[in-house]
């Protein structure tokens, strides 16, 4: 289980970068069409619940502790 690097701050850094990329494209295009791209992000949110259930099965309490400490998509600054 990797908990260093970007995984120290968020559990799913790739998905966060996808969301930030969609936001950046929308801002660069100066319109709100990028909101259509948020639909796939909704599917990603649902997918992470399945992924995390499998990770809890595999790593048990260690992953549950990690979930409590680290935010899913956004860093937790208050602990």
PDB file of N, CA, C and O in Angstrom:
ATOM      1  N   UNK A   1       0.850  -1.168   0.000  1.00  0.00           N
ATOM      2  CA  UNK A   1       0.000   0.000   0.000  1.00  0.00           C
ATOM      3  C   UNK A   1       0.897   1.233   0.000  1.00  0.00           C
ATOM      4  O   UNK A   1       1.789   1.355   0.839  1.00  0.00           O
ATOM      5  N   UNK A   2       0.662   2.139  -0.934  1.00  0.00           N
ATOM      6  CA  UNK A   2       1.468   3.352  -1.063  1.00  0.00           C
ATOM      7  C   UNK A   2       0.751   4.497  -0.354  1.00  0.00           C
ATOM      8  O   UNK A   2      -0.403   4.805  -0.651  1.00  0.00           O
ATOM      9  N   UNK A   3       1.455   5.120   0.585  1.00  0.00           N
ATOM     10  CA  UNK A   3       0.879   6.268   1.291  1.00  0.00           C
ATOM     11  C   UNK A   3       1.858   7.439   1.307  1.00  0.00           C
ATOM     12  O   UNK A   3       1.746   8.333   2.146  1.00  0.00           O
ATOM     13  N   UNK A   4       2.807   7.434   0.390  1.00  0.00           N
ATOM     14  CA  UNK A   4       3.766   8.535   0.303  1.00  0.00           C
ATOM     15  C   UNK A   4       3.530   9.297  -0.992  1.00  0.00           C
ATOM     16  O   UNK A   4       2.680   8.923  -1.800  1.00  0.00           O
ATOM     17  N   UNK A   5       4.290  10.369  -1.178  1.00  0.00           N
ATOM     18  CA  UNK A   5       4.108  11.188  -2.371  1.00  0.00           C
ATOM     19  C   UNK A   5       2.755  11.874  -2.337  1.00  0.00           C
ATOM     20  O   UNK A   5       2.324  12.329  -1.278  1.00  0.00           O
ATOM     21  N   UNK A   6       2.072  11.958  -3.481  1.00  0.00           N
ATOM     22  CA  UNK A   6       0.771  12.629  -3.485  1.00  0.00           C
ATOM     23  C   UNK A   6      -0.278  11.887  -2.664  1.00  0.00           C
ATOM     24  O   UNK A   6      -1.265  12.484  -2.236  1.00  0.00           O
ATOM     25  N   UNK A   7      -0.073  10.591  -2.441  1.00  0.00           N
ATOM     26  CA  UNK A   7      -1.021   9.798  -1.646  1.00  0.00           C
ATOM     27  C   UNK A   7      -0.989  10.186  -0.170  1.00  0.00           C
ATOM     28  O   UNK A   7      -1.847   9.758   0.603  1.00  0.00           O
ATOM     29  N   UNK A   8      -0.027  10.974   0.216  1.00  0.00           N
ATOM     30  CA  UNK A   8       0.027  11.481   1.587  1.00  0.00           C
ATOM     31  C   UNK A   8      -1.072  12.516   1.816  1.00  0.00           C
ATOM     32  O   UNK A   8      -1.520  12.714   2.945  1.00  0.00           O
ATOM     33  N   UNK A   9      -1.506  13.180   0.731  1.00  0.00           N
ATOM     34  CA  UNK A   9      -2.467  14.271   0.836  1.00  0.00           C
ATOM     35  C   UNK A   9      -3.882  13.893   0.390  1.00  0.00           C
ATOM     36  O   UNK A   9      -4.864  14.332   0.989  1.00  0.00           O
ATOM     37  N   UNK A  10      -3.983  13.075  -0.667  1.00  0.00           N
ATOM     38  CA  UNK A  10      -5.285  12.624  -1.168  1.00  0.00           C
ATOM     39  C   UNK A  10      -5.195  11.156  -1.554  1.00  0.00           C
ATOM     40  O   UNK A  10      -4.145  10.684  -1.989  1.00  0.00           O
ATOM     41  N   UNK A  11      -6.307  10.432  -1.393  1.00  0.00           N
ATOM     42  CA  UNK A  11      -6.301   9.004  -1.695  1.00  0.00           C
ATOM     43  C   UNK A  11      -6.364   8.724  -3.188  1.00  0.00           C
ATOM     44  O   UNK A  11      -5.941   7.657  -3.634  1.00  0.00           O
ATOM     45  N   UNK A  12      -6.889   9.670  -3.970  1.00  0.00           N
ATOM     46  CA  UNK A  12      -7.037   9.456  -5.411  1.00  0.00           C
ATOM     47  C   UNK A  12      -6.505  10.668  -6.177  1.00  0.00           C
ATOM     48  O   UNK A  12      -7.294  11.434  -6.730  1.00  0.00           O
ATOM     49  N   UNK A  13      -5.183  10.857  -6.221  1.00  0.00           N
ATOM     50  CA  UNK A  13      -4.637  12.056  -6.861  1.00  0.00           C
ATOM     51  C   UNK A  13      -4.893  12.108  -8.375  1.00  0.00           C
ATOM     52  O   UNK A  13      -5.017  13.198  -8.934  1.00  0.00           O
ATOM     53  N   UNK A  14      -4.973  10.964  -9.039  1.00  0.00           N
ATOM     54  CA  UNK A  14      -5.232  10.982 -10.480  1.00  0.00           C
ATOM     55  C   UNK A  14      -6.620  11.550 -10.767  1.00  0.00           C
ATOM     56  O   UNK A  14      -6.788  12.345 -11.692  1.00  0.00           O
ATOM     57  N   UNK A  15      -7.597  11.149  -9.990  1.00  0.00           N
ATOM     58  CA  UNK A  15      -8.955  11.638 -10.191  1.00  0.00           C
ATOM     59  C   UNK A  15      -9.043  13.128  -9.872  1.00  0.00           C
ATOM     60  O   UNK A  15      -9.783  13.860 -10.530  1.00  0.00           O
ATOM     61  N   UNK A  16      -8.307  13.575  -8.882  1.00  0.00           N
ATOM     62  CA  UNK A  16      -8.264  14.999  -8.570  1.00  0.00           C
ATOM     63  C   UNK A  16      -7.658  15.769  -9.737  1.00  0.00           C
ATOM     64  O   UNK A  16      -8.163  16.833 -10.096  1.00  0.00           O
ATOM     65  N   UNK A  17      -6.597  15.260 -10.331  1.00  0.00           N
ATOM     66  CA  UNK A  17      -5.987  15.951 -11.465  1.00  0.00           C
ATOM     67  C   UNK A  17      -6.950  15.997 -12.653  1.00  0.00           C
ATOM     68  O   UNK A  17      -6.947  16.970 -13.407  1.00  0.00           O
ATOM     69  N   UNK A  18      -7.770  14.964 -12.832  1.00  0.00           N
ATOM     70  CA  UNK A  18      -8.790  14.959 -13.880  1.00  0.00           C
ATOM     71  C   UNK A  18      -9.777  16.102 -13.665  1.00  0.00           C
ATOM     72  O   UNK A  18     -10.109  16.823 -14.605  1.00  0.00           O
ATOM     73  N   UNK A  19     -10.243  16.268 -12.436  1.00  0.00           N
ATOM     74  CA  UNK A  19     -11.179  17.338 -12.113  1.00  0.00           C
ATOM     75  C   UNK A  19     -10.537  18.704 -12.324  1.00  0.00           C
ATOM     76  O   UNK A  19     -11.163  19.608 -12.878  1.00  0.00           O
ATOM     77  N   UNK A  20      -9.296  18.856 -11.884  1.00  0.00           N
ATOM     78  CA  UNK A  20      -8.600  20.129 -12.074  1.00  0.00           C
ATOM     79  C   UNK A  20      -8.389  20.418 -13.555  1.00  0.00           C
ATOM     80  O   UNK A  20      -8.496  21.568 -13.981  1.00  0.00           O
ATOM     81  N   UNK A  21      -8.089  19.378 -14.348  1.00  0.00           N
ATOM     82  CA  UNK A  21      -7.932  19.551 -15.788  1.00  0.00           C
ATOM     83  C   UNK A  21      -9.219  20.012 -16.446  1.00  0.00           C
ATOM     84  O   UNK A  21      -9.202  20.898 -17.301  1.00  0.00           O
ATOM     85  N   UNK A  22     -10.340  19.412 -16.049  1.00  0.00           N
ATOM     86  CA  UNK A  22     -11.633  19.843 -16.587  1.00  0.00           C
ATOM     87  C   UNK A  22     -11.907  21.304 -16.253  1.00  0.00           C
ATOM     88  O   UNK A  22     -12.385  22.069 -17.091  1.00  0.00           O
ATOM     89  N   UNK A  23     -11.598  21.672 -15.029  1.00  0.00           N
ATOM     90  CA  UNK A  23     -11.805  23.050 -14.609  1.00  0.00           C
ATOM     91  C   UNK A  23     -10.913  24.000 -15.398  1.00  0.00           C
ATOM     92  O   UNK A  23     -11.363  25.062 -15.829  1.00  0.00           O
ATOM     93  N   UNK A  24      -9.657  23.624 -15.588  1.00  0.00           N
ATOM     94  CA  UNK A  24      -8.724  24.448 -16.349  1.00  0.00           C
ATOM     95  C   UNK A  24      -9.156  24.633 -17.792  1.00  0.00           C
ATOM     96  O   UNK A  24      -9.056  25.736 -18.330  1.00  0.00           O
ATOM     97  N   UNK A  25      -9.635  23.568 -18.429  1.00  0.00           N
ATOM     98  CA  UNK A  25     -10.114  23.665 -19.807  1.00  0.00           C
ATOM     99  C   UNK A  25     -11.323  24.584 -19.878  1.00  0.00           C
ATOM    100  O   UNK A  25     -11.430  25.406 -20.788  1.00  0.00           O
ATOM    101  N   UNK A  26     -12.223  24.449 -18.930  1.00  0.00           N
ATOM    102  CA  UNK A  26     -13.396  25.326 -18.909  1.00  0.00           C
ATOM    103  C   UNK A  26     -13.019  26.779 -18.751  1.00  0.00           C
ATOM    104  O   UNK A  26     -13.601  27.650 -19.399  1.00  0.00           O
ATOM    105  N   UNK A  27     -12.042  27.051 -17.888  1.00  0.00           N
ATOM    106  CA  UNK A  27     -11.602  28.434 -17.706  1.00  0.00           C
ATOM    107  C   UNK A  27     -10.880  28.945 -18.949  1.00  0.00           C
ATOM    108  O   UNK A  27     -11.067  30.097 -19.341  1.00  0.00           O
ATOM    109  N   UNK A  28     -10.065  28.107 -19.568  1.00  0.00           N
ATOM    110  CA  UNK A  28      -9.351  28.518 -20.777  1.00  0.00           C
ATOM    111  C   UNK A  28     -10.310  28.788 -21.932  1.00  0.00           C
ATOM    112  O   UNK A  28     -10.073  29.679 -22.747  1.00  0.00           O
ATOM    113  N   UNK A  29     -11.387  28.019 -21.999  1.00  0.00           N
ATOM    114  CA  UNK A  29     -12.369  28.210 -23.062  1.00  0.00           C
ATOM    115  C   UNK A  29     -13.344  29.342 -22.723  1.00  0.00           C
ATOM    116  O   UNK A  29     -14.126  29.764 -23.575  1.00  0.00           O
ATOM    117  N   UNK A  30     -13.298  29.821 -21.508  1.00  0.00           N
ATOM    118  CA  UNK A  30     -14.132  30.919 -21.036  1.00  0.00           C
ATOM    119  C   UNK A  30     -15.616  30.630 -21.221  1.00  0.00           C
ATOM    120  O   UNK A  30     -16.383  31.508 -21.618  1.00  0.00           O
ATOM    121  N   UNK A  31     -16.015  29.394 -20.931  1.00  0.00           N
ATOM    122  CA  UNK A  31     -17.440  29.066 -20.942  1.00  0.00           C
ATOM    123  C   UNK A  31     -17.705  27.955 -19.942  1.00  0.00           C
ATOM    124  O   UNK A  31     -16.778  27.424 -19.330  1.00  0.00           O
ATOM    125  N   UNK A  32     -18.961  27.611 -19.782  1.00  0.00           N
ATOM    126  CA  UNK A  32     -19.357  26.612 -18.799  1.00  0.00           C
ATOM    127  C   UNK A  32     -19.592  25.242 -19.412  1.00  0.00           C
ATOM    128  O   UNK A  32     -20.140  24.360 -18.751  1.00  0.00           O
ATOM    129  N   UNK A  33     -19.189  25.046 -20.661  1.00  0.00           N
ATOM    130  CA  UNK A  33     -19.375  23.752 -21.312  1.00  0.00           C
ATOM    131  C   UNK A  33     -18.625  22.634 -20.577  1.00  0.00           C
ATOM    132  O   UNK A  33     -18.997  21.464 -20.671  1.00  0.00           O
ATOM    133  N   UNK A  34     -17.583  22.997 -19.859  1.00  0.00           N
ATOM    134  CA  UNK A  34     -16.811  21.986 -19.133  1.00  0.00           C
ATOM    135  C   UNK A  34     -17.659  21.254 -18.095  1.00  0.00           C
ATOM    136  O   UNK A  34     -17.270  20.178 -17.642  1.00  0.00           O
ATOM    137  N   UNK A  35     -18.796  21.806 -17.710  1.00  0.00           N
ATOM    138  CA  UNK A  35     -19.651  21.126 -16.736  1.00  0.00           C
ATOM    139  C   UNK A  35     -20.120  19.771 -17.258  1.00  0.00           C
ATOM    140  O   UNK A  35     -20.423  18.877 -16.467  1.00  0.00           O
ATOM    141  N   UNK A  36     -20.183  19.608 -18.589  1.00  0.00           N
ATOM    142  CA  UNK A  36     -20.536  18.314 -19.171  1.00  0.00           C
ATOM    143  C   UNK A  36     -19.498  17.269 -18.758  1.00  0.00           C
ATOM    144  O   UNK A  36     -19.829  16.099 -18.571  1.00  0.00           O
ATOM    145  N   UNK A  37     -18.250  17.697 -18.618  1.00  0.00           N
ATOM    146  CA  UNK A  37     -17.185  16.797 -18.195  1.00  0.00           C
ATOM    147  C   UNK A  37     -17.314  16.348 -16.750  1.00  0.00           C
ATOM    148  O   UNK A  37     -16.655  15.393 -16.338  1.00  0.00           O
ATOM    149  N   UNK A  38     -18.146  17.016 -15.983  1.00  0.00           N
ATOM    150  CA  UNK A  38     -18.337  16.621 -14.588  1.00  0.00           C
ATOM    151  C   UNK A  38     -19.185  15.360 -14.469  1.00  0.00           C
ATOM    152  O   UNK A  38     -19.169  14.694 -13.434  1.00  0.00           O
ATOM    153  N   UNK A  39     -19.925  15.031 -15.522  1.00  0.00           N
ATOM    154  CA  UNK A  39     -20.714  13.799 -15.510  1.00  0.00           C
ATOM    155  C   UNK A  39     -19.791  12.581 -15.350  1.00  0.00           C
ATOM    156  O   UNK A  39     -20.044  11.742 -14.486  1.00  0.00           O
ATOM    157  N   UNK A  40     -18.716  12.463 -16.170  1.00  0.00           N
ATOM    158  CA  UNK A  40     -17.805  11.334 -15.935  1.00  0.00           C
ATOM    159  C   UNK A  40     -17.192  11.360 -14.537  1.00  0.00           C
ATOM    160  O   UNK A  40     -16.915  10.306 -13.964  1.00  0.00           O
ATOM    161  N   UNK A  41     -16.978  12.552 -13.984  1.00  0.00           N
ATOM    162  CA  UNK A  41     -16.435  12.625 -12.632  1.00  0.00           C
ATOM    163  C   UNK A  41     -17.411  12.038 -11.628  1.00  0.00           C
ATOM    164  O   UNK A  41     -16.990  11.452 -10.631  1.00  0.00           O
ATOM    165  N   UNK A  42     -18.705  12.184 -11.871  1.00  0.00           N
ATOM    166  CA  UNK A  42     -19.708  11.550 -11.013  1.00  0.00           C
ATOM    167  C   UNK A  42     -19.574  10.039 -11.020  1.00  0.00           C
ATOM    168  O   UNK A  42     -19.724   9.389  -9.985  1.00  0.00           O
ATOM    169  N   UNK A  43     -19.288   9.477 -12.203  1.00  0.00           N
ATOM    170  CA  UNK A  43     -19.063   8.035 -12.291  1.00  0.00           C
ATOM    171  C   UNK A  43     -17.787   7.635 -11.551  1.00  0.00           C
ATOM    172  O   UNK A  43     -17.717   6.563 -10.949  1.00  0.00           O
ATOM    173  N   UNK A  44     -16.788   8.503 -11.603  1.00  0.00           N
ATOM    174  CA  UNK A  44     -15.533   8.221 -10.896  1.00  0.00           C
ATOM    175  C   UNK A  44     -15.781   8.196  -9.389  1.00  0.00           C
ATOM    176  O   UNK A  44     -15.224   7.357  -8.682  1.00  0.00           O
ATOM    177  N   UNK A  45     -16.608   9.107  -8.899  1.00  0.00           N
ATOM    178  CA  UNK A  45     -16.930   9.119  -7.466  1.00  0.00           C
ATOM    179  C   UNK A  45     -17.562   7.787  -7.066  1.00  0.00           C
ATOM    180  O   UNK A  45     -17.215   7.212  -6.034  1.00  0.00           O
ATOM    181  N   UNK A  46     -18.493   7.302  -7.892  1.00  0.00           N
ATOM    182  CA  UNK A  46     -19.130   6.011  -7.602  1.00  0.00           C
ATOM    183  C   UNK A  46     -18.107   4.879  -7.665  1.00  0.00           C
ATOM    184  O   UNK A  46     -18.144   3.950  -6.857  1.00  0.00           O
ATOM    185  N   UNK A  47     -17.206   4.964  -8.618  1.00  0.00           N
ATOM    186  CA  UNK A  47     -16.193   3.909  -8.785  1.00  0.00           C
ATOM    187  C   UNK A  47     -15.241   3.854  -7.587  1.00  0.00           C
ATOM    188  O   UNK A  47     -14.821   2.772  -7.176  1.00  0.00           O
ATOM    189  N   UNK A  48     -14.903   5.010  -7.031  1.00  0.00           N
ATOM    190  CA  UNK A  48     -13.969   5.010  -5.905  1.00  0.00           C
ATOM    191  C   UNK A  48     -14.547   4.290  -4.694  1.00  0.00           C
ATOM    192  O   UNK A  48     -13.805   3.707  -3.903  1.00  0.00           O
ATOM    193  N   UNK A  49     -15.857   4.329  -4.547  1.00  0.00           N
ATOM    194  CA  UNK A  49     -16.475   3.597  -3.418  1.00  0.00           C
ATOM    195  C   UNK A  49     -16.241   2.097  -3.568  1.00  0.00           C
ATOM    196  O   UNK A  49     -15.967   1.403  -2.589  1.00  0.00           O
ATOM    197  N   UNK A  50     -16.351   1.605  -4.795  1.00  0.00           N
ATOM    198  CA  UNK A  50     -16.089   0.186  -5.056  1.00  0.00           C
ATOM    199  C   UNK A  50     -14.617  -0.125  -4.842  1.00  0.00           C
ATOM    200  O   UNK A  50     -14.272  -1.119  -4.203  1.00  0.00           O
ATOM    201  N   UNK A  51     -13.746   0.733  -5.380  1.00  0.00           N
ATOM    202  CA  UNK A  51     -12.297   0.540  -5.213  1.00  0.00           C
ATOM    203  C   UNK A  51     -11.921   0.500  -3.740  1.00  0.00           C
ATOM    204  O   UNK A  51     -11.155  -0.360  -3.305  1.00  0.00           O
ATOM    205  N   UNK A  52     -12.464   1.436  -2.985  1.00  0.00           N
ATOM    206  CA  UNK A  52     -12.085   1.509  -1.581  1.00  0.00           C
ATOM    207  C   UNK A  52     -12.623   0.324  -0.783  1.00  0.00           C
ATOM    208  O   UNK A  52     -11.981  -0.113   0.172  1.00  0.00           O
ATOM    209  N   UNK A  53     -13.765  -0.191  -1.148  1.00  0.00           N
ATOM    210  CA  UNK A  53     -14.273  -1.392  -0.479  1.00  0.00           C
ATOM    211  C   UNK A  53     -13.317  -2.562  -0.714  1.00  0.00           C
ATOM    212  O   UNK A  53     -13.057  -3.347   0.197  1.00  0.00           O
ATOM    213  N   UNK A  54     -12.797  -2.676  -1.935  1.00  0.00           N
ATOM    214  CA  UNK A  54     -11.837  -3.739  -2.244  1.00  0.00           C
ATOM    215  C   UNK A  54     -10.526  -3.529  -1.485  1.00  0.00           C
ATOM    216  O   UNK A  54      -9.907  -4.492  -1.031  1.00  0.00           O
ATOM    217  N   UNK A  55     -10.108  -2.277  -1.348  1.00  0.00           N
ATOM    218  CA  UNK A  55      -8.874  -1.986  -0.622  1.00  0.00           C
ATOM    219  C   UNK A  55      -9.031  -2.297   0.865  1.00  0.00           C
ATOM    220  O   UNK A  55      -8.088  -2.769   1.500  1.00  0.00           O
ATOM    221  N   UNK A  56     -10.204  -2.038   1.422  1.00  0.00           N
ATOM    222  CA  UNK A  56     -10.451  -2.393   2.823  1.00  0.00           C
ATOM    223  C   UNK A  56     -10.404  -3.910   2.987  1.00  0.00           C
ATOM    224  O   UNK A  56      -9.866  -4.416   3.971  1.00  0.00           O
ATOM    225  N   UNK A  57     -10.973  -4.637   2.010  1.00  0.00           N
ATOM    226  CA  UNK A  57     -10.891  -6.108   2.057  1.00  0.00           C
ATOM    227  C   UNK A  57      -9.449  -6.574   2.069  1.00  0.00           C
ATOM    228  O   UNK A  57      -9.083  -7.487   2.810  1.00  0.00           O
ATOM    229  N   UNK A  58      -8.633  -5.939   1.240  1.00  0.00           N
ATOM    230  CA  UNK A  58      -7.243  -6.387   1.104  1.00  0.00           C
ATOM    231  C   UNK A  58      -6.360  -5.948   2.268  1.00  0.00           C
ATOM    232  O   UNK A  58      -5.586  -6.750   2.789  1.00  0.00           O
ATOM    233  N   UNK A  59      -6.468  -4.670   2.687  1.00  0.00           N
ATOM    234  CA  UNK A  59      -5.541  -4.136   3.684  1.00  0.00           C
ATOM    235  C   UNK A  59      -6.155  -3.986   5.073  1.00  0.00           C
ATOM    236  O   UNK A  59      -5.429  -3.774   6.044  1.00  0.00           O
ATOM    237  N   UNK A  60      -7.475  -4.093   5.183  1.00  0.00           N
ATOM    238  CA  UNK A  60      -8.141  -4.080   6.482  1.00  0.00           C
ATOM    239  C   UNK A  60      -8.027  -2.771   7.239  1.00  0.00           C
ATOM    240  O   UNK A  60      -8.225  -1.689   6.686  1.00  0.00           O
ATOM    241  N   UNK A  61      -7.704  -2.896   8.512  1.00  0.00           N
ATOM    242  CA  UNK A  61      -7.675  -1.752   9.436  1.00  0.00           C
ATOM    243  C   UNK A  61      -6.663  -0.706   8.984  1.00  0.00           C
ATOM    244  O   UNK A  61      -6.884   0.489   9.174  1.00  0.00           O
ATOM    245  N   UNK A  62      -5.568  -1.137   8.395  1.00  0.00           N
ATOM    246  CA  UNK A  62      -4.546  -0.197   7.936  1.00  0.00           C
ATOM    247  C   UNK A  62      -5.135   0.796   6.918  1.00  0.00           C
ATOM    248  O   UNK A  62      -4.868   1.996   6.987  1.00  0.00           O
ATOM    249  N   UNK A  63      -5.930   0.285   5.985  1.00  0.00           N
ATOM    250  CA  UNK A  63      -6.537   1.182   4.988  1.00  0.00           C
ATOM    251  C   UNK A  63      -7.647   2.026   5.608  1.00  0.00           C
ATOM    252  O   UNK A  63      -7.829   3.183   5.228  1.00  0.00           O
ATOM    253  N   UNK A  64      -8.382   1.467   6.548  1.00  0.00           N
ATOM    254  CA  UNK A  64      -9.423   2.252   7.224  1.00  0.00           C
ATOM    255  C   UNK A  64      -8.813   3.428   7.981  1.00  0.00           C
ATOM    256  O   UNK A  64      -9.377   4.522   7.983  1.00  0.00           O
ATOM    257  N   UNK A  65      -7.660   3.211   8.627  1.00  0.00           N
ATOM    258  CA  UNK A  65      -6.952   4.305   9.299  1.00  0.00           C
ATOM    259  C   UNK A  65      -6.510   5.355   8.290  1.00  0.00           C
ATOM    260  O   UNK A  65      -6.625   6.556   8.537  1.00  0.00           O
ATOM    261  N   UNK A  66      -6.005   4.892   7.154  1.00  0.00           N
ATOM    262  CA  UNK A  66      -5.580   5.795   6.080  1.00  0.00           C
ATOM    263  C   UNK A  66      -6.767   6.629   5.589  1.00  0.00           C
ATOM    264  O   UNK A  66      -6.619   7.825   5.339  1.00  0.00           O
ATOM    265  N   UNK A  67      -7.936   6.009   5.449  1.00  0.00           N
ATOM    266  CA  UNK A  67      -9.132   6.720   5.005  1.00  0.00           C
ATOM    267  C   UNK A  67      -9.537   7.804   6.002  1.00  0.00           C
ATOM    268  O   UNK A  67     -10.013   8.867   5.603  1.00  0.00           O
ATOM    269  N   UNK A  68      -9.355   7.547   7.275  1.00  0.00           N
ATOM    270  CA  UNK A  68      -9.699   8.538   8.296  1.00  0.00           C
ATOM    271  C   UNK A  68      -8.732   9.727   8.273  1.00  0.00           C
ATOM    272  O   UNK A  68      -9.125  10.860   8.553  1.00  0.00           O
ATOM    273  N   UNK A  69      -7.482   9.462   7.943  1.00  0.00           N
ATOM    274  CA  UNK A  69      -6.463  10.519   7.955  1.00  0.00           C
ATOM    275  C   UNK A  69      -6.438  11.354   6.686  1.00  0.00           C
ATOM    276  O   UNK A  69      -6.165  12.553   6.745  1.00  0.00           O
ATOM    277  N   UNK A  70      -6.718  10.741   5.531  1.00  0.00           N
ATOM    278  CA  UNK A  70      -6.482  11.381   4.237  1.00  0.00           C
ATOM    279  C   UNK A  70      -7.802  11.517   3.478  1.00  0.00           C
ATOM    280  O   UNK A  70      -8.596  10.578   3.427  1.00  0.00           O
ATOM    281  N   UNK A  71      -8.027  12.690   2.890  1.00  0.00           N
ATOM    282  CA  UNK A  71      -9.249  12.931   2.131  1.00  0.00           C
ATOM    283  C   UNK A  71      -9.282  12.143   0.828  1.00  0.00           C
ATOM    284  O   UNK A  71      -8.238  11.792   0.279  1.00  0.00           O
ATOM    285  N   UNK A  72     -10.477  11.869   0.342  1.00  0.00           N
ATOM    286  CA  UNK A  72     -10.647  11.086  -0.888  1.00  0.00           C
ATOM    287  C   UNK A  72     -10.134  11.850  -2.101  1.00  0.00           C
ATOM    288  O   UNK A  72      -9.289  11.342  -2.839  1.00  0.00           O
ATOM    289  N   UNK A  73     -10.635  13.070  -2.317  1.00  0.00           N
ATOM    290  CA  UNK A  73     -10.243  13.859  -3.482  1.00  0.00           C
ATOM    291  C   UNK A  73      -9.555  15.162  -3.113  1.00  0.00           C
ATOM    292  O   UNK A  73      -8.796  15.715  -3.909  1.00  0.00           O
ATOM    293  N   UNK A  74      -9.816  15.646  -1.925  1.00  0.00           N
ATOM    294  CA  UNK A  74      -9.252  16.920  -1.494  1.00  0.00           C
ATOM    295  C   UNK A  74      -8.526  16.731  -0.172  1.00  0.00           C
ATOM    296  O   UNK A  74      -8.983  15.974   0.685  1.00  0.00           O
ATOM    297  N   UNK A  75      -7.391  17.416   0.003  1.00  0.00           N
ATOM    298  CA  UNK A  75      -6.634  17.263   1.260  1.00  0.00           C
ATOM    299  C   UNK A  75      -7.446  17.725   2.465  1.00  0.00           C
ATOM    300  O   UNK A  75      -8.251  18.652   2.380  1.00  0.00           O
ATOM    301  N   UNK A  76      -7.212  17.063   3.567  1.00  0.00           N
ATOM    302  CA  UNK A  76      -7.827  17.485   4.838  1.00  0.00           C
ATOM    303  C   UNK A  76      -6.792  18.296   5.590  1.00  0.00           C
ATOM    304  O   UNK A  76      -5.725  17.797   5.948  1.00  0.00           O
ATOM    305  N   UNK A  77      -7.125  19.544   5.819  1.00  0.00           N
ATOM    306  CA  UNK A  77      -6.183  20.417   6.523  1.00  0.00           C
ATOM    307  C   UNK A  77      -6.442  20.408   8.010  1.00  0.00           C
ATOM    308  O   UNK A  77      -5.525  20.623   8.803  1.00  0.00           O
ATOM    309  N   UNK A  78      -7.683  20.160   8.402  1.00  0.00           N
ATOM    310  CA  UNK A  78      -8.032  20.080   9.823  1.00  0.00           C
ATOM    311  C   UNK A  78      -8.108  18.601  10.185  1.00  0.00           C
ATOM    312  O   UNK A  78      -8.779  17.834   9.494  1.00  0.00           O
ATOM    313  N   UNK A  79      -7.446  18.195  11.235  1.00  0.00           N
ATOM    314  CA  UNK A  79      -7.463  16.789  11.644  1.00  0.00           C
ATOM    315  C   UNK A  79      -8.160  16.617  12.954  1.00  0.00           C
ATOM    316  O   UNK A  79      -8.269  15.496  13.453  1.00  0.00           O
TER     317      UNK A  79
END
